[in-house]
Each structure stands twice: as C-alpha cells, then as structure tokens.
Amino acid sequence: MRVIAGKAKGRKLKCKKGLSTRPMTNRIKKMVFDTLSNKVVDAYILDLYAGSGSLGIEALSRGGKRAVFVEKDYTVANFLKQNIINTSFKDVSDIFIMNVTKSINILANKKLKFNIIFCDPPYKINEVKIKNILEKIVKSELLTIDGELIYHHSKRISFSEIFEKLKLIKDKKVGESVVSFYRYI
C-alpha cells in the first residue's frame, strides 16, 4: 500500500497484518480522490476508523491542511503513527486512540469542523451501530456546510437519504464495496 499522489507520492504505508484491518485498495482510493478532486486542498480532514491512515495521509499529500485520525486499536495506531512520521505529516496530524463515538464527543466539544470526513469502518460493524455513528456526526455538526462525508461500506448496506442534513451525492460500486459520497447541507 502506497500514497498514490501529491507530496508523499510513492511512500509505502505499513499496516497490521490479519483480519482486524481491511485497508482500502489503491483502486478504490484513487476513485475516491478523483471524485473529491481539488476539494482536499486546504481542507480539514477527519479520518474515522483510520487504520493505517491511508485516507487521511493521502488527503494531506494532496494538499489537505490538517488531519485528525481516530483509531481504537493500539497496535494499529502504532503503524498509523509510523506512517504519519514517514510521510512527514507529523506537524499537521493529530491521533486519537479511542473509539469513534468518544472521539466524536470530544471533537464536538472542541467545536472543531471538518471539510471532509472519511468513515471506513470494518465490514463486521453492524448496520445499527454505523447508522448511529453517522447520525452522531450529523448532530455534532462536525462537517462544514457543503462538507463531504465519504463512507466506504459493503454493498449490502445502504442508507441513501435517511439523514436530515446529509444529502447522498453518489454511490460508486467497486466489487463488493460501495463508496457513498454525502454532502452536509
């Protein structure tokens, strides 16, 4: 797995081996960033279920201003820290080693706003829990107006238009995966 474009292009990203992580393929990552285009430039990024940090690091490499990474697994977070250091983004990154719900509460209390939120949870997470997470993001007002939430999920899950302030812009299917692009209105 590598950074595919920008300042850190070509740098390798390390990740924990095994079934506890499911790194996004370069093919899907390229599609995500081609779709986002220049929206990442000067953007504040939140990378939930960060794993190796692939999405947040890619956004920083392409001109993102600052990224917050949330990963609850300490071992995985150590790989994330190494990747941030190896790509020279330590000064523009913050890591929260905790569960996503707790991190959303903390970020909301700090009144932080993000232009882009990546949500790439493990496929094994149940639909009710992820729906609650997405609703919590909306209620916490973590996204700027016209900010985007990119949700990578199994093709068996679909929420379409159920969130009051999140408008589904598009779904892109890639194999067993779907990437849903939402805009905060």
Secondary structure, DSSP 8 states (H G I E B T S, - for coil): -B--SSTTTT-B-----STT-----HHHHHHHHHHHGGGGTT-EEEEET-TT-HHHHHHHHTT-SEEEEE---HHHHHHHHHHHHHTT-GGGEEEE-S-HHHHHHHHHHTT--EEEEEE---TTS-HHHHHHHHHHHHHTT-EEEEEEEEEEEETT---TT-STTEEEEEEEEETTEEEEEEEE-
